[in-house]
Amino acid sequence: MIAFAPGRAIEPYVEFARKAFSREATYRFEVLTSIGSLVLRVYLLRSVWIALYAQNAAPAGIPLHSMITYSTVALLMSLILEVDGTRLIRDKVREGTIATDLMKPIDLPLYFFSEGFGMTMFHALTILPSLLLALLLVRIDVPGFGALACFALSFVFGYFVNFFLNFLMNSVAFWTLETFAIQLMVRWASDLLSGQILPLTFFPGALGWIVERLPFAAIYSTPLRIYIGELPQSEWAGAIAAQMLWLALFAALSYFVWRAASRRVVVQGG
Amino acid sequence: MPPIISTRDLRKVFRVIDRTPGLAGTLKTLFSRKYSDRVAVEGVTMSLEAGELVGYIGPNGAGKSTTIKMLTGILVPSSGEIVVAGLVPYRERKRNARNIGVVFGQRSQLYWDLPLIESFELLRAIYHVPHDRYRQNLAAFSKLLELDEFIKTPVRQLSLGQRMRGDFAAAMLHDPKIVYLDEPTIGLDIVAKEAIRTFIAEVNRERGTTFILTTHDLADVERLCRRIVLIDHGKLVYDGEVETLKEQYGTHRTLVVEFSDDAAEVAVAGAEVESREGASVRYRFDRRTISADQLIRRVADTYAINDVTLEEPDLESIIRRIYVEGYAA
């Protein structure tokens, strides 16, 4: 390259993201069903919480309206967080098409990220209609501007922690080809331990203390606790710092895993 | 000018796990693994001039794709040297990638769910092809490959022939110096095959693109390549002109004679009976000891015949013999 041209260097990745976006858009029926199923889940969870709260006024010290807000916002977040662009790694390693990608002048991890990001952007568009439909069925709290901004920031960090977690998990394919078992395990752990289904304050005593300090908490729990006001304002900075720590750690780990994986490909032929 | 591709003593050894058969063996492999070395490419030395169109031929497992992977920079050789367009591919994978194009008959590099044109646009961005050049190339390839009728169709709806035409254009949009073709005509009908071959020949002639063609369809090679490199068990067994190979190996020809009746005795001096099917007999003879004309006269003098056909050896039968008997210059 003659001159440093960031615009030109980034162009392929912008293009990857755009293609991933339009590819997602080709499956219109899937969009409708995903919105439909989301709204249904919002309603079902609301009913479950109302029934549970009828037995116990405020388990784990969270009032009912906060709980319904929590589960609804968590479901809306899952529209973005459940998109896994790095699934491509596993598919491409298994089918051997990773070789053709390596024959292109591109940075592969960045390529996987752009794919995922493009897909995410499309699914982000479904958040608004899902939210509007959900609001016909449930009422949710809206926090002050400060909490909302902090939630957004925390959500972005959570997004990246989630990305690297998926990246690491799918990269296992370079060694085992099959990632189903590990995927199931991590998925199960993260569903439960990230606070997606249940606020982590529901875990009792020492278990709760541990669970809140695991990296999974950085994905759903931290932004959601900020959103519903369960986390005092004085602890926001600390919580976001913890997310950044996990992010840095996972990013570093991903870097080394990727280096080992590509070395393996170029030596053993994938 | 230095050669565009040169390799010296190129070697690739893979470490493979020894598996013991049976259930007990499977369990054993799970806990204690023994490795052994499998030599995929053993000391390949070759050199290509810019603008050459070379057939790289060998039976399955001969080491062809391992060689191609090393040339494209995605596999590090165990030992030996490679230089492709002035670069050592595995040290500068991305820079090398800008110089090359690849077409795989068995797997597409096009975006499955999107219209063909969108894959082209993506490739333009990946290779930073200037817009003018992109438009020129797209127009030229659309004309040669008749892409217009399906350029807006999603790739998953294309026929194999259309998809291959799309893949060829995709591989050439960034004006690669070298293009690696791996079984580019596999599964295509005769018309589609011919369209692809014409395209390769045209691009090679007009643009001076260097092609390495890996194929099992030797008609591709006969039609396109002057030079052929033959590899077997990882070793180079022949590197030279297709014509030379034919002359060397094509010493034996076949005369098919249709007799008027099922003669019991069909032996003729100077030729051996290769096979016999009713009244039709195939004679194999060495053209250095007897001419076709002489042989026909000899047969006709002794027996009553209806018809004769002379078969020239084709590349396919020559290569088949080399695979079986080995190459002896």
Interface residues (C-beta under 8 A of the other chain):
Chain A: R8 E11 P12 V14 E15 F16 K19 S22 R23 T26 E95 G96 T97 A99 T100 L102 M103 K104 P105 I106 D107 V265 V266 V267 Q268 G269
Chain B: F14 R15 T66 K69 T72 G73 I74 L75 V76 Y90 R93 K94 R95 A97 R98 I100 V102 F104 R107 Q109 Y111 D113 L114 E118 E121 L122 A125 I126 Y127 H128 P154
